[in-house]
Amino acid sequence: MRAAVLVDTGKLEIRDAPMPQLDPYQVLVRTTGVGICGTDLHIYGGSANYNRDAGGRPIALRVQPQILGHEVSGVIEDAGSEVRDLEPGDRVAIDQGLNCSSQRITPVCEYCETGDSHQCLNYKEHGITGLPGGFAEYLAIAAVNAVRVEGELPRAELALVEPLACVLHSLEFAERAAVRYALNSRSRRVLAPRSCSVQGRNWLRRPCSGLTERRSIIW
C-alpha cells in the first residue's frame, strides 16, 4: 500500500508500506478521510514526539519513521475471525486510542476499570505514539475502535468525529464539575454563566459554541 511517511522533521515521503496484518479481533479499514490536527503539525515540525522507547525516551524519526493521522474515517475491507458486529462495506469512524480492552490486556488498569479509559496506563494511539495512522491507504485496528456510521455524511466530515468528540467530552466534563458557575445549570444552588469564552481554532469553536445553548459566546 501507499503511505505518506514522516521520515524526518519537516520531511514527508510517499512510500510503499507493508499491508497491515489482521489479528482475530481487528478490522482492516480502507481510509477515505483523514484530518490534519495540530498534534500532526507539532510532530511534523519537530516540537513534539510521542513515540517513546521502553525507557520513555523519544525515538528519532530518522530511526523510526512514522505514519501520522489520527482523525480517520474509512470503510471496512476485512474483519478478523472474532469480529461479529462489523463486516466489509461498513462505513466507520475511528477511535485511534487503544486502551486495555483494545489491546486485550488483562487485568485492566485502574483507569479502564473505572471508565476513564482515555487515561489508560497502557494507552497508545494510532498516528501519534508510533502506531501507523490514517496517512495510508489501509489501517488495521481493534474492532472496538471502529464505530459503524449510518447515513450519508461526507467522508471528509466523518473524519471530524474525533475532534468533535473532544468538544463533547470537554463540555460534559464542565457540566459535571463542582463549580459555582456551570453550563446549562437548572439548579438553584449552581448559577448559569451569562457568557462563555471558547478558545481554539475557528472550525473547532463553532460546534463548541453551538452546544452552549445560545449563551453569549466570547471568541
Stockholm file with secondary structure:
# STOCKHOLM 1.0

chainA/1-219         MRAAVLVDTGKLEIRDAPMPQLDPYQVLVRTTGVGICGTDLHIYGGSANYNRDAGGRPIALRVQPQILGHEVSGVIEDAGSEVRDLEPGDRVAIDQGLNCSSQRITPVCEYCETGDSHQCLNYKEHGITGLPGGFAEYLAIAAVNAVRVEGELPRAELALVEPLACVLHSLEFAERAAVRYALNSRSRRVLAPRSCSVQGRNWLRRPCSGLTERRSIIW
#=GR chainA/1-219 SS CEEEEEEETTEEEEEECCCCCCCTTEEEEEEEEECCCHHHHHHHHTSCCCCBCTTSCBCCTTTSCBCCCCSEEEEEEEECTTCCSCCTTCEEEECCEECTTTTTCSSCCHHHHTTCGGGCTTCEEBTTSSBCCSSBSEEEEEGGGEEECCSCCCHHHHTTHHHHHHHHHHHHHHHHSCCSBCTTCCCSSSBCCSEEECCSCHHHHHHHHHTTTTCEEEC
#=GC SS_cons         CEEEEEEETTEEEEEECCCCCCCTTEEEEEEEEECCCHHHHHHHHTSCCCCBCTTSCBCCTTTSCBCCCCSEEEEEEEECTTCCSCCTTCEEEECCEECTTTTTCSSCCHHHHTTCGGGCTTCEEBTTSSBCCSSBSEEEEEGGGEEECCSCCCHHHHTTHHHHHHHHHHHHHHHHSCCSBCTTCCCSSSBCCSEEECCSCHHHHHHHHHTTTTCEEEC
//
